[in-house]
Amino acid sequence: MPANMLFDPLPTPTVPITGSDALFPVRRIFCVGRNYAAHAAEMGNEVDREAPFYFTKSAHALVLSGAEITYPPGTSDCHYEMEFVMAIGAAAHQVSPDDAMAAVYGYACGIDLTRRDLQAAAKDKRRPWDLGKDFENAAIMAPITPVAQFGAIADQAITLDMDGARVQDATLRDMIWSVPEIIAHLSRFYHLAPGDLIYTGTPAGVGPVAPGAALEGHIDGLAPVALRIAR
Ligand code: MN
């Protein structure tokens, strides 16, 4: 550490790569809102078909699959959201959907933990969602599978089980905005770069987690994501 550094800089969070001992260093975490029509409907929202919208989480909100976390502070209504996550491996700025896939390194299962009560209060007051979305341990990541191993995005199942019961069940074809469309749109506003993660939204069936809950999410062709909430 340089002598003039006031304290140790935090290490860069990393995500494992399946079938390899390589690590993916995380730069930023973008999240798409309302990308499945049935989830938008269950939240009482119309789907905006003009453009996707986003919120962000700190890279330091990341926790790896298999962790046990304490129930997040400041909420009594913490929800799971199972998501398909893309990992960016090359620069992309103002790219077209046709060129967007060149920026994708791989895909992973992820969970967007949400303090739903704080998000709802922010929505009511037209305030930002940060308290509801960006908090410690709020971005759960399973190991990343390289694109070449996963193949094309089609109708792969995306599911989440809580305590052994299926609570979310959809396919990737249910996404409103496709992976290339999301990258192309987001790249109009950011210089996307290696290390960026994009959570692509959750299907219907979101709900609360309780202390002691065990979550396990699956997407066909990807390593599963697991999380336990401590009692
Ligand atoms: Mn989400």
Boltz pocket constraint, residues with backbone or C-beta under 6 A from the ligand:
constraints:
  - pocket:
      binder: B
      contacts: [[A, 31], [A, 32], [A, 33], [A, 81], [A, 83], [A, 112], [A, 199], [A, 201], [A, 202]]
      max_distance: 6.0
